[in-house]
Amino acid sequence: MTELATTARPYARAAFATAGAASQLAEWSAFLSRAAAVVRDPQALPLIGNPRVSVSELVDFLLQIATDGKPSAEQAAQQRNFLQLLADNRRLKLLPEIAAQFELLRSEAEHIADVDVISARELTDEQAKRLQAVLERRLGLAVRLHPQVDKSLVGGAIVRFGDFVVDGSLRGRIERLGAAMSAA
């Protein structure tokens, strides 16, 4: 996993620099997300590295699916060159990791914290608003919550932003209590 991230990092940074210079972060974000989805698709995956499919055919295929609407000629050329570079270096399978790292760079540049909230039950609108306000004060960033439900938590929630993790789940408390009791 670390090796994938390390290999994908320079490509994500290059895409981010290109998108940032053209003020097209949102467009590149959507482009990379769609390209990553194609690469993860079990039907498209066998095409990558297949000797019967030329690199240019593969790049055309990915570009056709990954570009939404009619990008400008310059943007289309940049995206084609990016996919061509990945294909030439046999790095197309890295697109999901590249897209994820691009999103991290974008969030950082836009001063937005993408926070995962895993709770035993779905958060109400009021709970989500209060949690978002508290996190914005704590992190000093605008917060975008990504709620998930995990019934195995029994109660409470786990809040995750990068290395910042708060485990307020009932399951986590029980596990910590059990560890403290066995250590005593």
N, C-alpha and C positions, 0 to 999 in steps of 0.2 A: 504494500500500500504506500509506504513512504517512497519507494522507488518510483512508482507511478506519479506521485505528486511532484517529486523532484524533476522527473523527465518532462512533465507537462508544464511546469512553472514558466520556463522561458517562452513557450508558445502562448500561454495565457497573457503574460506581460506584453508580448509583441502585439497580440490582438487588442489588448487594452490600450496600448499606446496609439495604435492605428485608429481605433474607434474614438479615443479621446481627442486626438488631433483634428478629427473631422466632426467633433461634437455629435457622435452617433453611438453613444453608449447603449441606449435602449435598443436601437436597431441591431447592433452586434450581439447584444444579449439574447435577443429573440433568435437571431441567426444561429448562434452557437448552441442554444437550447434545442432548436429543431435538428441541427446536424447531429448533436449528441443522441437525440431520440432515435434517429435513423440508425446510428451505429449500434445502439442497444437493441434494435429490433432483430429478433431471431431470423426473420426472413431476409434481411439485408446483410447481416453479419457474414454469411458465406461469400458474399461478393468481394469483401475486403481481403486482399492477398490472393484472390483467385487468378491463376495465370491466364484464364480465358477472358478476363475482363481487363481491358487496358486501363492504365492509370487515368487517362483523359476521360474515358467513358465513366469511370467511377467518380471522378471529380464533377463531371457534368451532372450525373445522377444526384449526387449530394447537393450540389448547388441549386438544382432545380427544386428539390424538396425543401431545402433549408432557407431559401430566399422567399420572403413573403411579399406578394404584390410585385411592384416594379421598382427595384432599387435603382438609384442613379447609376450611370455607366461607370463612374469612378468607384462607387461602393461595390458594385458587382465585380469589377476588376480586382479590387482589393480582397474581396471574399474568395474569389476564384484563386488568386495567388496564394492566399492562406491555406486553402484546402489542397492546392497543388503542392505546396511546401510540405504539408503533413503527409500527403500521399507519397511524395518522392522520398521522404525519410522514414516511410513505413510507420507513421505515427497516427493514422486515422483512428485507431482504436482508443487513443487517448482523448478523443473529443469530449466524452462525459466529464473527465477530470479537468480538462482545459476549461470547459463551460463552468464548472463549479468554482474553479479558481478565479475566473473572470468575474463571476458574481461577487466573490469576496472583495476583489479589487474595486469593483463598482460600488458596492455598499460602503466601503471605506472612503472612497472619493466623494460620495454623496452624503457622508456622515449619517448613515443609516445602519442600525444594528438589527440583523435578522436573528430573532430569538425564538428558539423552539420551546414550547410549553407542552409538556406531556402530563396529562391529568387523568384521574380515574373516571371523571365524568366530563362531559362537554362544558366548557366555560360559558357562563352567561355573558351577555353584552356588558353588563355592569362590571363583572369580575375582570373581563378582558380590558376594559377601559382603565380600571384602577391599577391593574398589574402593569399596563403599558405606561401609565403616568409615573408609577414608582420606579420602573426600570429606566425611563428617560431621565429622571432625576439622578439615579444611581450611576448610569453609564455616560451621561452627558451627550447622548446621541438621540436622534429620532429612532423610535423602535417600531419594527414591523414584526408582529407576533405570528408565529406559525403553530397554531394549536393542533394537538394530536390527542387521541383518547387511548389509554391503555388500562383496561379494567383490572389488570393484575396488580396495579398500584394500590388497590383497595380504597385509598383515600389520599387527598393532598395532591401535590404536583411536583414535577421536576422542571426547573428552568435552566436552559442551556444557551450560552452565547460564547462561542469559542472555548477558552479555558475556564470561563466563569460558569460554574455549575452550582445550583442550589437544589439539594434534594430534600424537599419537604413532604415527600410521600410517606404514607403509613408503612408501606413495605420497606422503604429505606430506614425508617426509624426502628422497625422491628429487627432488621438485619444489624443495625448498629448496637442495639440493646443486646442482641444475641452475642455479638462479638465482644462486647464489654463484659458480659457475664462469663464467657468462656475464658477470657483473659484473667479474670479475677481468681 
